[in-house]
Structure formats: C-alpha cells, structure tokens
Amino acid sequence: MSDTPPAGGVPHFDQSVPPFDLQGLKTYDLGSRPSKVFAEDLGQPVGAGATVGDWIDSLPRQLAGNDLRAIRDQVCRAYSGHKTSVAALGGHVIKTGCGPYLIDWIKRGLLTGVAMNGAAAIHDLELALAGKTSEDVGAQLHAGRFGMARETADAFAVAARTGAETQCGLGWALGKYLAERECTHPESSLLLACYQANAPCTIHVALGTDIVHMHAHVSGAALGEASMLDFRRLCTLVSRMHEGVWLNFGSAVVMPEVFLKAVSVVRNFGYDLDGLVTVNLDKQVQYRSKVNVLDRPSTKGLELIGCHEILLPLLHAAVAHRLTAEQYHLRAATRAA
C-alpha cells in the first residue's frame, strides 16, 4: 500500500487494526468484588461543638487519615507501656514554631529523649536567648553578615568545651548554658526543657554546616568530642527501644543517618529492637528518611507528609485527647470495681 495520501489529503484507514470485539467479556456481581473503599470509611462532617477527638475520628479511614490515627496510637501505646520514645528533629521543626509541642511532651513524659541536628539546636538557643531566630540569608549573605551573631557562637563555644570536658555531651551543655543565663524566652527552649527534666537531649553536628562553625573561637575539636559523646548517649537510648517509637520530624539527611548508625551499633551488641515502630513526618518524601527510618530498622514504619506547623500540632492534639479519654475510662473502671 502506498504511503501517499489519496486526492483530497485523507489517508487510507488501516483495516488490519480493527476495534477489538468486546462481545463475550466475562463479568461478575459488584457485591462479590473485593474493594478497598467502603461507605463506612468516608469522612463525616462535624458540628461547631465537636471535640478534637470527634474531628480526628471523623476523618476518612483512608491513607493519611489512618496514618495519623496509627501514629497517635503508637505514641500513646509507648507512653502507657513505659516504652522508650525519642523525637529526632531537623531545624525546620523549631523555626516553624513546633518546639512548644515537644516541650509539653518532655514535661509530661511522653518523650524519653530528643535528638537534633545542629540547626535545630541553633534555632532553639536563639529563641531562648533573644526571642527570635532565622535570619534573611539572601539579604545578609552578600554583605558578609550571614551567621555572624555573636551570642550564638559564644554559646556554642562555651557549651562545646563544657560538654567535652565534663563528658556530658553538647545537648546537656547547651541546656546548662541556658539555665545559667537570663533568657528572654526560656519557656520556648526544648534544650532547656530537656535539661530541667533531666531528659537526654543529644546534638549531632555535621562540621561546616552550621553558622557557628564560621567563628574562630568555636573549637572543632571540642564540638566533635561533645557531639561524639552525644552519639554514644543516643546509642544507649536506641538500645532500649524494644517496642519503642522513633519519631523523625523534619530531618532528611543527618538524623536518619545518625539513627541508622545507632541501630547498627546496638544490633552489633545483640540488643533486641523487635517491635520498634518508626515514624517520619516531613514536608515531602525523602530517600533517607524512607529507607533509613521507615524500612530498614523497624518492625513497622508510618509516614505523614505535610507542613510541620500543621501536622505536629495536630498530632499533639490527637495524642492529648486520646490519653485524656483513656484516663477517663481507667478512672471509671476503677470506680466500678
């Protein structure tokens, strides 16, 4: 057959590829088909007087709605069962205003400890000292002023040496530094809350990545030693995470890598991590948080993707309501007995 169109420019229809004949297609009853979505799974609007618990229970029983409730239940399970729970933070969690929710969990004993990267520690420290953090990098960089705040560097210089010399680590030393000063907003500091509650707070520094590393009086040797001590303290925490919960909040690289190495250490020594549940809460799906937090180390991994400043307060409220309801039912059962 010639490829040349006939007169008028309309090509010939290719009769060798006719429409498929669908007569004889095998069908079945809709009621007999396995399905993934049911009417009872649909979300239900709530009224103006609904409680937080009512609203959370009204969410669709699908995907992230189920994940939110599952994470809530795991945090409550670990707390009620006296299992180890650790929150690992990236800096964005603190700078988006989520520190107070974690401070509350430390004070109430829902978190056994906190691990954070250097950026999170810096934002937390600055909020406590000055009531503000997070400079405009674009505006400051070209003038050579980015990261040059004196008080931030001074705090890390002192705390790094203290943490190394006392063998107590950088997190403890930064908490001590804040406790010994007149902070403008001490209530906003997770570092200080951990220090006051005697809860482990470990700082995991990647040298060269934080603003304080640009200052001459901040010792790399002291920072490295203090942060290495914190890594070993974290290994002790991870060794106690049989049936515990690891919460990775907003760290895409440093904390997932630190966690993986801590898991390898304690597994090497024969510690039992069966039943460990891991959670990732972040703005987007990341490779390391998926494989190093959710997949490789855990018995079960759960993930919520979205803005920290929405999801973390929501999770905090969900946990608070669930624990309040459980305590109510426990008191009722005790009275009935």
Helices and strands as residue ranges (DSSP letters): G 30-32, G 39-41, H 52-58, H 63-80, E 85-89, H 91-95, H 99-108, E 113-117, H 118-130, H 137-141, H 150-166, H 170-179, G 186-188, H 190-197, E 201-204, G 211-214, H 220-239, E 245-249, H 254-268, E 277-282, H 287-288, I 289-295, E 300-305, H 308-336
